């Protein structure tokens, strides 16, 4: 079999096994994203697995939030009102911005970037239930620690 046929076969298999890698999250082709940032302090309570980061240190996160939907709102033709989405994200992040996460979550809670993506997701979902019940979809939160490292969490509304 020629090299081109092998490549086409490989790509076909990858698409069949991992359709989300090509088309976004399956079943949710529409998305609206908003970006904000926050600065935090935290520690990993001297846990040896974290090395020098085990002690108190700061981080500046860029936070991307994607609101994903199966279909557009039939009345407005949007996933969610961009103003409302931006407002909700800003208000959720305000709770953590310029704060020591050790004070918020308590001693022993490892406030990793992965942990914070889920926490921010859950806070956004709570606000959506209270203020934006017409949004029908899922929420994905991505926190960038730097241009080289990030974590994300995607879950139901």
C-alpha positions as CSV (number, residue, x, y, z in Angstrom):
1,X,0.0,0.0,0.0
2,X,1.4,3.4,-0.9
3,X,2.2,6.0,1.7
4,X,-0.7,8.3,0.7
5,X,-3.2,5.4,1.1
6,X,-1.7,4.6,4.5
7,X,-2.1,8.2,5.6
8,X,-5.7,8.4,4.5
9,X,-6.4,5.1,6.2
10,X,-4.8,6.3,9.4
11,X,-6.7,9.7,9.4
12,X,-10.0,7.8,8.7
13,X,-9.4,5.6,11.7
14,X,-8.5,8.6,13.9
15,X,-11.6,10.5,12.9
16,X,-13.8,7.4,13.5
17,X,-12.3,6.8,17.0
18,X,-12.0,10.5,18.0
19,X,-14.6,12.6,16.3
20,X,-14.4,15.3,18.9
21,X,-10.8,16.0,18.0
22,X,-11.9,17.2,14.6
23,X,-15.4,18.7,15.2
24,X,-15.5,20.0,18.7
25,X,-17.6,18.3,21.3
26,X,-19.9,15.8,19.6
27,X,-23.5,17.0,19.6
28,X,-22.6,20.6,20.5
29,X,-21.5,22.3,17.2
30,X,-22.2,25.9,18.4
31,X,-20.1,27.7,20.9
32,X,-19.7,31.2,22.3
33,X,-16.5,31.9,24.2
34,X,-15.5,34.6,26.6
35,X,-12.1,35.3,28.2
36,X,-11.1,37.0,31.5
37,X,-8.2,36.7,33.9
38,X,-7.5,36.5,37.6
39,X,-4.6,36.6,40.0
40,X,-4.5,34.3,42.9
41,X,-2.1,33.1,45.7
42,X,-2.2,29.6,47.0
43,X,0.0,26.8,48.3
44,X,0.1,23.0,48.1
45,X,0.7,22.8,51.9
46,X,4.3,21.7,51.5
47,X,3.3,18.5,49.9
48,X,6.5,16.9,48.5
49,X,4.9,16.0,45.1
50,X,4.8,19.7,44.3
51,X,8.4,20.5,44.9
52,X,9.2,24.2,45.2
53,X,5.5,25.1,44.4
54,X,4.5,23.4,47.6
55,X,4.9,26.7,49.4
56,X,2.9,29.9,49.1
57,X,3.1,31.4,45.6
58,X,1.1,33.4,43.1
59,X,-0.4,32.6,39.7
60,X,-2.0,34.7,37.0
61,X,-4.6,32.7,35.1
62,X,-6.2,33.4,31.8
63,X,-9.7,31.9,31.9
64,X,-11.5,30.9,28.7
65,X,-15.1,29.8,29.1
66,X,-17.0,28.2,26.2
67,X,-20.8,27.9,26.3
68,X,-21.7,25.0,23.9
69,X,-25.1,24.2,22.5
70,X,-26.6,21.7,20.2
71,X,-28.7,24.4,18.5
72,X,-29.1,28.1,18.5
73,X,-31.9,29.8,20.5
74,X,-34.8,30.0,18.0
75,X,-35.8,33.5,19.0
76,X,-32.3,35.2,19.1
77,X,-30.1,32.9,17.0
78,X,-27.4,32.8,19.7
79,X,-26.0,30.3,22.1
80,X,-26.1,32.7,25.0
81,X,-26.2,36.5,25.3
82,X,-22.5,37.5,25.2
83,X,-23.0,40.3,27.6
84,X,-24.7,38.0,30.2
85,X,-22.0,35.4,29.6
86,X,-19.2,37.9,30.2
87,X,-20.9,39.3,33.3
88,X,-21.4,35.8,34.8
89,X,-17.8,34.9,34.2
90,X,-16.4,38.2,35.6
91,X,-18.6,37.9,38.7
92,X,-17.5,34.3,39.3
93,X,-13.8,35.1,38.9
94,X,-14.2,38.2,41.2
95,X,-14.7,35.7,44.1
96,X,-11.2,34.4,43.6
97,X,-9.3,37.3,42.1
98,X,-6.6,38.8,44.3
99,X,-7.4,36.2,47.0
100,X,-5.4,33.5,48.7
101,X,-7.2,30.2,47.8
102,X,-5.9,28.6,51.0
103,X,-8.2,31.1,52.9
104,X,-11.2,30.3,50.7
105,X,-10.9,26.5,50.5
106,X,-9.1,25.7,53.8
107,X,-6.1,23.9,54.9
108,X,-5.2,20.7,53.0
109,X,-7.2,21.4,49.8
110,X,-4.9,21.2,46.8
111,X,-6.1,24.1,44.7
112,X,-4.5,22.8,41.5
113,X,-5.4,24.3,38.1
114,X,-7.5,21.2,37.4
115,X,-9.4,21.7,40.7
116,X,-10.0,25.3,39.9
117,X,-11.4,24.6,36.4
118,X,-14.1,22.4,38.0
119,X,-14.8,24.9,40.8
120,X,-15.2,27.8,38.3
121,X,-17.4,25.6,36.1
122,X,-19.7,24.7,39.0
123,X,-19.9,28.4,40.1
124,X,-20.8,29.4,36.5
125,X,-23.4,26.7,36.2
126,X,-25.0,27.8,39.5
127,X,-25.2,31.4,38.2
128,X,-26.7,30.2,34.9
129,X,-29.5,28.4,36.7
130,X,-30.3,31.5,38.7
131,X,-29.9,34.1,35.9
132,X,-29.9,32.5,32.5
133,X,-32.3,29.6,32.5
134,X,-32.8,29.8,28.7
135,X,-29.3,28.6,28.1
136,X,-29.4,25.0,27.0
137,X,-26.0,23.4,26.6
138,X,-22.8,22.6,28.4
139,X,-20.0,24.7,29.8
140,X,-16.3,24.3,29.3
141,X,-13.7,26.1,31.4
142,X,-10.0,26.3,30.5
143,X,-7.4,27.9,32.8
144,X,-4.1,28.9,31.3
145,X,-1.2,29.0,33.8
146,X,1.0,30.2,31.0
147,X,1.3,29.9,27.2
148,X,2.7,26.4,27.8
149,X,0.4,24.9,30.3
150,X,-3.4,24.8,31.0
151,X,-6.1,22.6,32.4
152,X,-9.8,22.3,31.4
153,X,-13.1,20.9,32.6
154,X,-16.2,20.4,30.5
155,X,-19.4,19.4,32.1
156,X,-23.2,19.6,32.0
157,X,-25.2,22.7,32.9
